[in-house]
Amino acid sequence: MSTMAPGKKYGHLSAMDPEFVPFKPMSDAFLVKLWNRPLKQTRAMLKMPFPFPDFVPKAEEFQITERTVPVRDGTEIGIKVYASKAKANVDAGDVVLFYVMHGGGWVVGSHGIEEIMNRYVARDNGAVVVSVDYRMAPEFKYPYAVNDSFDVLLWCKGNAKELGINPERIIVGGSSAGGNLAAVMALKARNEKVTGIIGQILNIPVTCHPDFYPADKYELGSWEQNKDASGLSMMRMQYFWNQYTPEPTREEYASPLLAKSLEGLPPALIQVAGLDPLRDEALAYADALQATGVQVTVQVYPGLPHGFGAMMMLEKASRKYQSANVNWIRYITDSYASSKL
């Protein structure tokens, strides 16, 4: 693994946001409680429902259904579908599928990890949101999460009429490990000539295994600089990688930053937390995409930790984060519609 001192370009982004300072002790205490227990209990704890503040869209605004769909080995994988009741009569030809893979280091998490984003996008963009409950490590190591997610994506395209979506208007998205999987969906779809993905939302994404990070090309100060940061530490991220790929691999479907080519990929929104070990690899992926002509929008949140978008006590930052998702989807779908005129 190659590490560096705080980077010249991005090191200043680790200066803590004053809004987060009073909440840091609470956040840190929660994470200690979360991880100081067996994995089974940690997973259960993260699945527990918790109340949202008033500014989050209410569950009763949506038609929410859960079901399973088959993947390549015959296993039934759970999905959760969100559709706005207010958009029930919209022509399916105009409806975007927002296909979401949750965060959690490929090890923990479920639909609820992205619940807030899913509700915002379903309500404000009129999209049908499908969240996939892919199988997780260490029981199911790489590439299970990739294959499950891709197979369910293909199922969504094949069942567009049932879902009420246009199979050629798909945006993939997720945060952290889910952002990694979203990037991989775009890569895999391009490689296998699967059409329909018009955008990718990569929030605080994992883009490269630290053992293979091309530090000769891209800055990597955040891995060391933010090694003990709130939200996600360097040690915790290394633990996730060890569970997901106990035998590290350079394959692009594990580390999209290492892809031989990023040409022809759809436009991307990449949201980055300044106080995050993953900060620099997210910015590196943005640079790599832009270098091949891919349209990239980067939104950086200086001094905020990994996962801040789901920290409801950070209302100002959380609202900005969710609005960025919604506004970017609106821009991409409007651009797509204009290109078809």
N, C-alpha and C positions, 0 to 999 in steps of 0.2 A: 504494500500500500504506500502510495506517495502522499505525503502531507506537506503543508507549507505554513509559514507564519501568516498572520493576518494579511490578507491580500491588499495590494495597492489600489485596485479598482473598487473593491466592494467591502473592504474592512470596516469602513465607517457605518455600514448598514446595521452593524451589531449594537450600536448605541441604543440602549433600551428606550422604547417609547414611554413617555411619562404616564400615558393612560394605563399601561400594563403594570407599572411599578407597584401600586397598592394591591394588585391581584396576584402577583407572583407567588407569595407564600401559600395562598390558597391553592393555586394551580399545582405547585410543587408537591404539596401535601397530598392532593388527590392522586397524583401519579405514583407517589410512594405507596399509597394504599392500594392502588390498582395493580401494581406489579409485585407487591410483596405477598404473593399468594400463588397457589398452583394455577397453571395456564387455564384449566377448565373453569376455575372460579373467575379469573380475569375476563374470559370470554362471556361468562354469564353476567358479570357486572356491566359489561359494555352493552349488553342486550336489554338491560333494564330501561323501561321508559322513564323519561324525565320531562318535567313541564318546560314549555317554551315561553319566553316573554311575549307580550302582546303584539310586538311588531312582526312576529313570524306568522305566515299564513296558517289558518286553522285547518285541522284535519277534515272538518265537515265541509270544506269548500271543494273537496275532491271525491271522485269515485276511485277508491283504492282497493285493488284486488291482489291476491297472492295465489300463485299456482306453481306447478313444476313443469319443466320441459326437458326432454331427453337430450343427452350429449353423446359423443362418439362411442363411449364404452357402455352405453345403456343406462348410465346413472341418471336419475331425475334431479335436476338442479332447480332450486327455488328462484323465482323472480317476484318482484313487487312492482305493480303497475299503478302509476298515478295519472289521472286525467281530470282536468278542471271541469266541474259541473257547469260552469258558466260558458264553456266552449263546446258543450256536448253536440251542438248542431252544426259545427264547422265542417266544411267539405274536407274529407280525409286527404285529398290531394294537396291541401295547404298545410297539413299537420306534420310538424317535425317530430322525429323520434330522438329523444335525448337518452342515450344509452350509457348507464352509469355503473362503474365499478368502484366499490367502497375502499376507503383507506384502512390501515391497520397493519401495515408491514407484511402483508400476505399471511398473517398469523392470527390476528384477532379482527373483530369487527363484523358488521352485518349491514343490512339496509339502513339501519338507524344512523350510521356514521354520516351519511350524506342526506339525512332526512330534510334538513333545513333547505339545502340547495335544491333538492328534488321538488319541494313544495313551491319555492319561488319560481323555478323554471316552468313548472306545470301551470301555475297561475298567471304569471306575467308574460310568458312567451306562448301560452296556449299549446305547449308541447305535450305529447304523451311521454312520460318518463318511465323507463324500464330499468330497475336496479337488479343486478344479478348477484346471487349468493354463491359465488364460486367456491370451490373447495380450497381449504387452506393448509399451509404447512404448520407443523412438521409432518402431519399425517399424509398430506398430499403435497409433495414438493414440486418445484418447477419441473415441467411446464404445465401442471394441472390447471393452475389459475388461468394461464393463457388459453389453453385449449377449451376449458369450460366457457370462458368469456366469449371466445370466438364462435364456438358452436351455438351459444344462445343468441349471439348477434345474427348469425345466419338464420336461426329459427325466427327471429323477429322479422327479418326481410321476407322470409317465406310465408309469414302469417300477418302480413301488413294489413290486410283487410280486416282481420279479427281485431287487431290492435287499433285500427282507425288511423293509420299513419301512411305517409308517402315513403316507400322503401328507398327512394333516391334522395331523401332529405334527412340524413342522419348526422347527429353530432355525438361524438363519444366524449366521455368526461369522467373525471374522478380526482381524488386528492391523494397525495403521498403515494403509497403502493398502488392505489387506484389510478393515480395520474400516470404511473408507470404503465399499467395495463391499458389505459386509454391510448397512450402513445404507441404501444405495441399493436393495438387493434388497427390503428391507422397504417402502421408499417405492414402488418400481415395482410390487411385488405388490399393494399397496393400490390404487394408481392404476388398474391393469389388472384389478382384481377377481380376482386369483389367491389362492385360499384356502390355508390350511395353516400359515402362519408364525405360531408361537405365542411366539417370543422372538427377540431379537437380542443377540449378544455383540459389543460394540465395544471392543476392547482397543487402547489408545493410538491412537485413530482420527484420521485426517485428516477434517475436516468442512467446511472452507471455504478457498477460494483466498484468499491474503493480500490480493490487490488489492481484494477485495470484502467483506472481513470487516466486519461491522457493529459497529465499535468504539464506536459511540454507545450500543449496547445491552449489550455484553459486554466484559469485561476482556480485554486482549491483551498483558499484560506479558511473557508467556513467550517470545514471538517474538524480542524483543530481549534479555531477561534471560538466556535459554538459547541465544543465537545460536551460541555456540562449545561447546555441551555435548557430552559423549561420547554415542555411539550415533547421534545425528542432529544436525547443525548446521542453522542457518537457511539457509546457502548450499546445503547438500545438498538440503534440502527444496524450495528454490526451483528447483534443477536438476530435481528430479523433476516439479514442476509444469510446467516449461518443456518437458519431453519429452512429458508426457501431454496438456497443453493449450497448445501453442505460441501459439494464439490464445485467450487467457483467456475463459472463458464463465461467466455467472452461472447456468447451468442447474443445477437441483436434483440431477440425476444425477451432476454433478461435485462440487457443494458442497451436501450435504444440509442444512446449516445455513440455506441460503437458500430452502428449500422454502416455498411459499406457505402450506402447512398441514402440520402434523405430527399432526393429529388422527387417531385410529383406528389408530395404529401399535401393534405388539405391545410388551410389556414389554422393557426393555433393561437389560443389565449393561454399565456403562462403567468400564473400568479405566484409571487415569490415572497417568502417571509425573511426579513433581514436577520433575525436572531434564530437561524435554523441551520443545522449542519448541512442540509440539502440545498442551501441557498445557491452556492456557486455552480453545482451541477445542473440546477434548473436554468440558470442564466447561460451556462455553456450550451445547453440544448437549444435554447433560443438562438444563440449565435450560430450554432451549427445549421439549424433550419434556415435562418436568414441567408446564410452563405450559399445555400443551394436555390435561393429564390422563393422560398416558402414565405407567405405573409404571416408575420408574427406580431402579436400585441403582448407587451410585457407590462405587468402591473406589479410594482415592488412596494412592500410595506415595511419601511425601515423600523428596526427595533422591536418587531413583533415575533413571537415564537411560532414554531411549527403547530399547525392546527388552530391558529387564532380565530379563523373564520367561524368555528363552532363554539367559541368562548363567548357566551351571551353577555357576560359582564363587560366585554369590550364592544359595546353597542355600536359606537361610531365606526370602528374598524370592520366589524362584522357586517354592518349594513353596506359599507363600501364594497366589501368583498363579494357579497351576494349581488349587489347591483352591477358589478363588473361582469359577472356571469350572464345576467339577464340582458344587459345592454349589448354585450358582444354577440350573443346568440341572435338578438334582433338585427344587428348589423349584418351578420353573416347570412341570415335567411333573407333579408331584404336584398342583399347583393346577389344571392343565388337566384331569387325571383326575377331581378332585373336582367340577369344574364340569359334568362330563358325567353325574354320578350322578343 
